[in-house]
Amino acid sequence: MKPADFFASLWDHYTDVTPQAQRIQQLFQSYGENVLNDHVAFRTFNNSPVSLEKLEPQLEALGYVAYGAFTFENKHLKARCYKHRADADSPKVFLSELLVEELPAECQDIIAKFIAQIPSDAVQSPAIFWAGKLWDTPTEAEYLTLAEHSEYAAWLSTMGLQANHFTVSINHLQKFPTIEDVNTLLLNEGYALNQVGGLVKGTPDSFLEQSSTMADKVEYTFTDGQQKTIPSCFYEFARRHTMPNGVLFDSFIEGNADKIFDSTSTK
């Protein structure tokens, strides 16, 4: 599979549950913008058939190489980022996984039940990245228990493996060259933005500025028949800056990403 086909399939599945992303892309296009994707992000469980370690070879098969590692102690996560070894314009990938063993026992028991249902050979092709939920639908009680201790875990229990967000590259926009321009446009159009730590995460001095919408909502029916409106996925916006050595910053910043994770918060 070629990267372009991979991201096209991801986008189709992502916009099914994130219609705001399609509308926002069309909004930019109405101003004559060519919208390019800076990166795409995924969530998964560690110590499982779909752990970061098991998924990474599929990215490598697409021509990607790992170039950074991150930890998020408060959210019990670790992550790696990847870039294409030959095509600088191919979107970067941010892959994180939940450190299940750091959660309370009641959460570990729920997640262990999910992981036990994932086929040991689940990872066969890049299509695993839009496979969705590989376990039975949780009960509402299970979802709420996970949400109490880890929003990430609750989200993953209902949404499964799919693009958690795509990211507009502000560097490639002509009429909205700053992150403030982008945020103003979205707020004027009525979109709710993630305000954790402020609308803009990061500064030019840190060489990366990011903002994001709050996740779209979907009506979800749990396995016990209970229904609830829950977060699906969101759209991010990134402005990268040139470092003193003249090279454009191409990695990620833990402090920024930690706040971006909250875009799927239920609170």
N, C-alpha and C positions, 0 to 999 in steps of 0.2 A: 504493500500500500504506500502511495506517495503522501507526503505531509499535507499537500493541498486537499487530497481526498479525505484524509483523516479529520482535518479541521472542518471541512464542509459537512461531514456526517455529524461531528460533534455539535456544530452550530444548529443543525436541523433538530436534533434531540433537545438541545438546550433551549431553543426558542419555543418549543412545545410547552414548556413549563415556565418560561420567562418571556412572555409576550412583550414586556416593556423593552427588552433589548432590541427586538425587531423594530419597534416604534422609534426608539432613540436613534438607532442606526439610520432609519429613514428620515428622521428629523435632521441629522447632520447632512445627509445626502441632499435634502431639499435646499440646503445652503451651498450646494456644489462641492461638498467635501467627499474625499475618498477615504473611507473609514478602514484603517488597518488595525489588526489585533496585536497588542503588545505581548500579552501572555494569556494563558488559560490555566485554571487551577482545579485540582481534584482532591477529594478527601477519601480516606480508607482506614481500615483497622490494621494495627500491627499484628504480628504473630498469627496471620491468617493466610489462606490461599490467595488473597488479593492484597497482601502487604506491599509496602513500597518496594521491598527487595524483589518480590515476584513480578511486580508491574514494570519495573525499570527496564528489563530486557526488551519489552515491546517498544519503549521509547528509543532505545538504542537501535532497534531494527529499523526505525523510521529515520535514523541518522542523527539522533540526539546524544549529547554527552553531558554528564553531570558536572556542575562547576561551582556548587555552593551547598552548604548544609546549615540548617537552622534549628533552634530549639525554642519552644514556647512553654516554659515551666508552669505558668498559671493555667494554661489550657491543656496541659498534658499532651503536647504534640511534639513531633519532630518533622522536619521537611527537607526536601532537596529541590534544587532548581536545575533546569536543563535548557540547553540551547543547541540549535542545529549546527553541526560541525562544518557545514559547507555553505549554508544559506542564512546570511545575517538577517534577512527580512522575514524568515519563518518565525512564527510566534514562539516565545519561550514557554516553558511548562513549569508550573509550581505544583509539586506533589507532596502532600502532607499525610501523616497517619497518626491515629489516636493511640497513645500508650495506655492500653486498656488496663494493665496491671496497676496503674496509678490511681484508678477510680475506686470508689467504695465497693465493697463486696457485692452489694445488691445490683450495682451496675455491671460489674464483671460477669455476674451470673446471667443477666439478660443478654449481654453481648456474646457470651460464650454459646448461648443457644443459637444466635444468628450465625456465628462463625461455623458451628458444627454442620450447618446446612449448605455451606458453600462447597461445591465439588472441589476435590483436591487438585483437579486439572482445569480449573475455571479459566485460567489465563492461557489462551491459545492464540490470540491475535489482538491487534490494536482495538478491535471492536469491544473488548472488555471495558474500555473507557466510557462506553455508553450502554453498558449492560443493565444499568439500573440496579434494582434490589435483587440480590441473589439469595434471599431468605424470606421466610413467611412475614407477612405484615404484622407489626407489633400490635399489642393491645394499647388502648389509650393510657392505661396505668403504667405500662412499661415505658411508653414515650415520655410521660410526665416525670417518671423517676429519673430517666436519663437526662431530661431537660433541667432538672433541679441541680445536677452536678456537672453536666457538660452539654452545652447547646450543640456543640459539634457532634457528639454522639447521638443526640436526639435527631438532628438533621439527617445524619447518615443512616439511621435506622429506618427512616421513611423514604428517603430519596435515593439511597444506594449510590452506585458508581455512575457518575455522569459529571459533566463540566459544572463545577460549582459557580464559576463565573468566567466570562470573557472580559477583555480589557481593551478599551479604546486607547490607541496610541495618540496622545495629544501632540506629540512631536510631528506627526504627519498631518495635522489639521492646519488649514490656512487661515480661516476666519475666526478661529477660536484658539489662539496660540498659547494661552495661559490656562492653568487649572481654574483660576477664578472666572475666566470667561465661560468655561464649560459649566461650572457649577451654577453660575447666574442663569445661563440658558435653561438648564434643567429645572432649577427652582421656579423660574418664570413659567415653565410648562407644567408645573404642578407635581413634579417628581419628588418623593421623599428621599433625602440623602442621609447617609450614615454620619451622625454628628459626634460619635465617640472620639474624644480627643480633639474635637473641632472638625469642621468640614474638610479641611486639608490635612492629610497625614504626611508628615515630612516637610522639608524645606529645601530651597535651592542649595543651601550649604551642605545638605546631606546627599545632594545630587538626585533625589527622587521625591516627587510629590504625587500623592495618590488621593483619590476620593472615590466614592461608590454610592450607588442607590441602595436603599433598603430592599431586601428580597421581595420578589413578587409573592403573592399568596395563592394557595390552592386549597380547595375543599377536599379533605382527606377522610376516608372511611377506614377506621381501624378494624382489626380482625374480630373484635367483640361487637361490631356494629355501631360503635360510637363515632360521631363525626366531629371534626374540628377544622378550623381554618389554620393552616400552618405555613411557614415560609418555604418557598422553593429555592430559586436561585436569583442572583443579582448581577448588575453590570458595573464594571469598574472603569476608572479613567486614570491614566498614568502619564506624567510629564517627567522625562529623564533629562538630566543636565550633564554638561561636559565637565569632566574632572580636570584638575590642574595639568595633568599630563596630556590634555587634548583629546582624551578618549571619552566617549559617551558612557556613562555609568550603565551597566547592563545587568546588575544583580538585584537583590532585594534587601530590605531592611526589616529586622525582626520587630522593632517598635511599630513600624507602619503596618506590617502584615497582621500583627496581633490585634490591632483595632479594626482592620478590614474584615477579619473573621466575624466580628460582631454584626456584619450586615445581614446575617441570617438569624439574628436574635429574635426570640419570641416576646421579649419584654419591651 
